[in-house]
Amino acid sequence: MRDHSVIEFSHLAASSKKSGKGVRSGAQSLSLLASPRNFLILQALSEGPKQRIQLRRAAGSPSQTTLSGDLRSLEEIGTVVGQRRNSFPGSLEYRLGKPGGELLFVAGVLERWLSAAPEGPLELGSEGAKAATRTLVEGWSTTILRALAASPLSITELDRVINPLNYPALEYRLDAMHLAGLVEPHPADGRSTPWGITDWLRRGVGPIIAATRWERRHGGVDTDPIVRLDIEAALLLAIPLLRLPAELSGSCRLGVDLTSAGEHRLVGAMVGVEKGRITSCTVRLQGHPDAWTTGSVDAWLHAVLEADVDQIEMGGDQRLARAILDSLHQALLRPEVECPSPSVRA
């Protein structure tokens, strides 16, 4: 079913023009984990402090210059801490900083997503995982995922709304996403082939959300702030994966409070449910839903990642609201649990 809001071309085009640095929330830390050497260094340090020679072996024996650059980058954002074991000048030892320990949680979420790859499990730290993760990040940062989350689109249609990329660049990225199993061609009556997102790509929202929370907690990476575009994309991608009890029906507004500088601003999605099936999903929040949820960005990140909704306000049919929140956690953080085929493509 096509999103009842259709595609807000002007909104999406304007948002892509204002993309700032062009690195959306979550993208930078996922890119960091996509590097096999970075992940192998963090994984080795999770076992305890290591000397430089031990880290070099764990990272696949790169050159000293390459290893120095990797460690310097990781130290700059606090994920790795270098310290002297004693007064001897050469006895430098490395350990995980607090941000590094929490980044391993993000790695765990990413690892679970990679393990469900359509062509077979991908191991984090491998070249295949690197390619899939970077393709996901590029689709997120270029707003391609937001556009396709609303409805399957042809390259020509994407070209109208993705301003930073020209037609050949879009064609190249869609080819890469298809090769990675993130998008697939849809049947069409016309000459242009619409491209739609796969369920595996939908579950890729989990790593993006985990990475976004890490960046908000620890900073140190140069990314754009969370905006309406990010929230809409995440919800439109994830909602079709929901698995709800068959006795539940009604509408629910999922609201994220983007209040800033004293201006109240609620963004999110309106979801329709009939006998446990998702029947509609739109980013237009008008109307009077049977249930509603509201919370800050951080409250939503915590609810989805930790299944803890204490910071989320709920009203109306709270059973429906709670079931949707629980199902979001289940679908994005436990991809090994089989979800039914989505009944709506928002």
C-alpha positions in Angstrom: 0.0 0.0 0.0 1.3 3.4 -0.9 1.9 5.9 1.9 -1.2 8.1 2.1 1.0 11.1 2.4 2.3 10.2 -1.1 5.7 11.8 -1.4 6.2 15.3 -0.1 8.6 16.2 -3.0 9.1 19.8 -1.9 9.8 18.8 1.7 12.3 16.1 0.8 14.0 18.3 -1.9 14.3 21.2 0.6 15.7 18.9 3.3 18.3 17.3 1.0 19.5 20.8 0.0 19.9 21.7 3.7 21.8 18.5 4.5 24.7 20.5 6.1 27.8 18.4 6.2 25.9 15.6 4.4 26.7 13.1 7.1 23.5 12.2 8.9 23.2 11.2 12.5 24.6 7.7 13.0 26.5 7.5 9.7 29.9 8.5 11.0 30.1 5.9 13.8 28.8 3.2 11.5 31.5 4.1 8.9 34.1 3.8 11.7 32.8 0.3 12.5 32.7 -0.6 8.8 36.5 -0.4 8.8 37.8 -3.9 9.5 40.9 -2.7 11.3 38.9 -0.4 13.6 36.5 -3.1 14.6 39.3 -5.7 15.1 41.2 -3.2 17.4 38.1 -2.6 19.5 37.3 -6.3 19.6 40.8 -7.1 20.8 40.7 -4.4 23.5 37.3 -5.7 24.8 39.4 -8.7 26.1 41.6 -6.3 28.1 44.5 -3.9 27.7 46.9 -4.7 24.8 50.3 -3.6 23.7 50.9 -2.1 20.3 52.4 -5.3 18.8 49.3 -7.3 20.0 47.0 -4.8 18.4 48.9 -5.0 15.2 48.5 -8.8 15.0 44.8 -8.5 15.9 44.2 -6.0 13.1 45.8 -8.2 10.4 49.4 -6.9 10.6 49.0 -3.5 8.9 52.0 -1.3 8.5 53.2 0.7 11.5 52.1 3.9 9.8 48.6 2.6 9.1 48.2 1.3 12.6 49.4 4.6 14.1 46.8 6.5 12.0 44.0 4.1 13.1 44.9 4.4 16.8 45.2 8.2 16.6 41.7 8.4 15.1 40.3 6.2 17.8 42.1 8.1 20.6 40.7 11.4 19.3 37.1 10.4 19.9 37.9 8.7 23.3 37.2 5.1 22.2 40.8 4.0 22.8 43.1 5.3 25.5 46.9 4.9 25.4 48.9 4.8 28.6 52.4 3.9 29.8 52.7 0.7 31.7 55.8 2.0 33.5 58.6 4.4 33.1 60.2 2.6 30.1 59.5 4.7 27.0 58.5 1.8 24.7 55.9 0.2 27.0 52.8 1.9 25.7 49.6 0.0 26.4 46.1 0.6 25.0 42.7 0.1 26.6 39.1 0.8 25.8 37.7 4.2 26.9 34.1 4.4 28.0 32.9 5.5 24.5 34.8 2.5 23.1 33.0 0.1 25.4 29.6 1.5 24.4 30.6 1.5 20.7 30.8 -2.2 21.0 27.1 -2.3 21.8 26.6 -0.6 18.4 28.8 -3.1 16.9 26.7 -5.9 18.4 23.5 -4.4 16.8 25.3 -4.0 13.5 26.6 -7.6 13.7 23.1 -9.0 14.3 21.8 -7.1 11.2 24.7 -8.4 9.1 24.1 -11.9 10.2 20.7 -11.8 8.5 22.1 -10.7 5.1 20.0 -12.2 2.2 22.9 -14.0 0.6 24.1 -15.4 3.9 25.7 -14.1 7.1 28.3 -11.4 6.9 31.0 -11.3 9.6 31.7 -7.8 11.0 35.3 -7.0 10.2 35.1 -8.7 6.8 35.2 -6.9 3.4 31.6 -8.0 2.7 30.4 -6.4 5.9 32.4 -3.3 5.1 30.7 -3.0 1.7 27.2 -3.6 3.0 27.6 -1.2 5.9 29.0 1.6 3.8 26.2 1.1 1.2 23.6 1.4 4.0 25.4 4.6 5.3 25.5 6.2 1.8 21.8 5.5 1.3 21.0 7.1 4.7 23.2 10.1 4.3 22.0 10.9 0.7 18.3 10.7 1.8 17.7 7.9 -0.8 16.3 5.8 2.1 13.8 8.5 3.1 12.6 8.7 -0.5 12.2 5.0 -1.0 10.7 4.5 2.5 7.6 6.3 1.2 7.1 4.3 -2.0 9.1 2.4 -4.7 10.5 5.0 -7.1 12.3 4.9 -10.5 15.7 6.6 -10.9 13.9 9.4 -12.8 11.6 10.0 -9.8 14.5 9.9 -7.4 16.4 12.4 -9.5 13.6 15.0 -8.9 13.9 14.9 -5.2 17.5 14.0 -4.3 19.2 17.3 -5.1 22.8 16.6 -4.1 23.1 13.7 -6.5 22.8 13.7 -10.3 21.3 10.9 -12.4 24.5 8.9 -12.9 25.4 9.1 -9.2 21.9 7.8 -8.3 22.2 5.0 -10.8 25.6 4.0 -9.3 24.3 4.0 -5.8 21.1 2.0 -6.6 23.3 -0.6 -8.4 25.4 -0.9 -5.2 22.4 -1.1 -3.0 20.9 -3.8 -5.3 24.1 -5.8 -5.2 24.1 -5.6 -1.4 20.5 -6.8 -1.1 19.2 -3.4 0.2 16.8 -2.7 -2.7 15.0 -4.7 -5.4 13.2 -3.9 -8.7 9.4 -3.8 -8.6 7.1 -4.8 -11.4 5.9 -1.8 -13.4 3.6 -1.0 -16.4 5.7 1.9 -17.6 9.2 2.0 -19.1 11.0 3.0 -15.9 11.7 0.4 -13.2 10.7 1.4 -9.7 13.1 0.4 -6.9 11.8 -0.7 -3.5 13.6 -1.4 -0.3 14.0 -5.0 1.1 13.0 -6.1 4.6 16.7 -6.5 5.4 17.2 -2.8 4.7 14.3 -2.0 6.9 16.0 -3.8 9.8 19.1 -1.7 9.1 17.3 1.1 11.0 18.4 -0.8 14.2 22.2 -0.1 13.7 21.5 3.4 12.6 19.5 4.1 15.8 22.2 2.6 18.0 24.9 4.6 16.2 22.8 7.8 16.6 22.5 7.3 20.3 26.2 6.7 20.7 27.0 9.9 18.8 24.6 11.9 20.9 26.2 10.6 24.1 29.8 10.9 23.2 30.2 13.4 20.4 33.6 13.6 18.8 32.2 12.9 15.3 31.2 15.5 12.8 27.6 14.8 11.9 24.4 16.8 11.3 21.9 17.0 14.2 18.8 14.8 14.2 16.1 16.4 12.0 12.6 15.7 10.8 13.9 13.8 7.8 15.8 11.3 10.0 12.8 10.6 12.2 10.4 10.2 9.3 12.8 7.9 7.5 13.4 5.7 10.5 9.7 5.3 11.3 8.6 4.7 7.7 11.3 2.1 7.2 10.6 0.3 10.5 6.8 0.4 10.9 6.0 -2.2 8.2 8.0 -4.8 10.2 5.7 -4.6 13.2 4.3 -7.8 14.5 1.2 -7.1 16.7 -1.4 -9.2 18.4 -4.4 -10.1 16.1 -6.9 -8.6 18.5 -5.5 -5.1 18.2 -7.1 -2.5 15.9 -7.0 1.3 15.8 -4.8 4.3 15.0 -1.7 5.5 16.9 0.3 8.6 16.6 4.0 8.2 17.2 5.3 11.6 18.1 8.9 12.8 18.6 9.3 16.2 20.2 11.8 18.3 18.4 11.3 21.3 20.5 14.1 23.8 20.2 14.6 27.5 21.1 11.2 27.4 22.8 9.4 26.3 19.6 7.3 23.1 20.1 7.5 20.8 17.1 6.1 17.3 16.9 7.1 15.0 14.1 6.7 11.3 13.5 4.1 9.0 11.9 0.5 8.0 12.2 -0.1 4.3 12.0 -3.3 2.4 11.2 -3.8 -1.1 12.6 -6.5 -3.6 11.8 -6.6 -7.0 13.5 -2.9 -6.8 14.1 -2.0 -5.8 10.6 -0.4 -2.5 9.6 -2.8 -1.0 7.1 -1.5 2.6 6.8 1.4 4.7 7.7 1.8 8.4 7.0 4.0 11.2 8.3 1.0 13.6 8.5 0.0 13.8 12.1 -3.5 15.4 11.7 -6.6 13.8 13.1 -7.6 12.2 16.4 -5.9 8.8 16.9 -7.1 6.1 19.2 -3.7 6.0 20.9 -0.7 8.3 21.0 2.9 8.4 22.2 5.2 11.4 22.7 8.8 11.6 23.8 12.1 13.4 23.2 14.6 12.1 20.7 16.6 10.6 23.6 13.5 9.0 25.1 12.7 7.3 21.8 16.2 6.1 21.2 16.2 4.6 24.7 12.7 3.0 24.2 13.6 1.3 21.0 17.1 0.1 22.0 16.4 -0.9 25.6 12.6 -1.8 25.5 12.2 0.7 28.3 9.2 3.1 27.7 9.2 4.9 31.1 10.3 8.1 29.4 7.6 7.9 26.7 4.2 9.5 27.4 1.2 7.4 26.2 -2.5 8.2 26.0 -5.7 6.7 24.7 -5.5 3.0 23.9 -2.3 2.4 25.8 -2.3 -1.3 25.0 -2.0 -0.5 21.3 0.6 2.1 21.9 2.7 -0.2 24.1 2.4 -3.1 21.6 3.8 -0.8 18.9 6.7 0.3 21.0 7.5 -3.3 22.1 7.3 -4.5 18.5 9.7 -1.8 17.3 12.3 -3.0 19.7 11.7 -6.6 18.7 11.9 -6.0 14.9 15.0 -3.8 15.0 17.0 -5.3 17.9 16.2 -9.0 17.3 16.3 -9.6 13.6 16.8 -13.3 14.2 13.1 -13.5 15.1 11.2 -14.0 11.9 8.8 -11.2 11.1 5.8 -11.7 8.8 5.8 -10.1 5.4 4.8 -6.4 5.9 1.2 -5.7 5.0 2.0 -2.1 4.0 4.8 -0.5 2.2 4.9 3.0 3.6 
